[in-house]
Amino acid sequence: MKTEVIMKRELFGCEISQQSKTEFFSATELIAAGNIFRNGKGMSKFNLSQFLTTNSTTEFIKALEKKTGADVVNVSRGRNGNTWVHPLLFIDIALAISPELKIEVYQWLMDNLLKYRNLSGDTYNHMCASLWEKTTKKTTFADDIKKLALMIKKECNVTDWQHASEAQLLKRDKIHNNIALLANVMNNNREAIRLGILEANKTAPTNK
């Protein structure tokens, strides 16, 4: 999956963004959520700039960059500017804000949300390629695929893929795979789509 997609996770009523390709988290949004939490506890605001310039943090960043061979802090400018950080640095920031945040972040790193998001993107391309080979309506194929994408979104009970759960992304992956396999052996794309969705509905939960 080559396209960068921003996934959204909820933390104390706020959304935290994560990049699907780099897996970097938004430290900017973490600070916003963390300060809401700290305010409720009567604690002072957490300052990201000050934290990133402490001796211990700069040493950790240097060690992490040496290990990964790349920058672990990326700052995007502009109106919607964001500070994106490596997952391990993100944990360090979360711990500095509150141990309770660190627990939540650990759970994120252990889940499969990004894996299923990227996997679904790969199988989508595979499905489209299989359907393209068998379609007799190549001039309308792009529009047909858009309609199919909306149909799959509805079957997975999703309004926005950025907020989809692991189960919903896994079901989408199953639908993509099913349709691709059936399209390869059938000469009727419509039936391949119908049967692919039907089979996925038997095994993939979408309510988690």
Helices and strands as residue ranges (DSSP letters): E 6-11, E 14-19, E 25-26, H 27-40, H 48-52, H 55-68, E 73-76, E 82-85, H 87-97, H 99-110, H 113-134, G 138-140, H 141-155, G 161-163, H 166-185, H 189-203
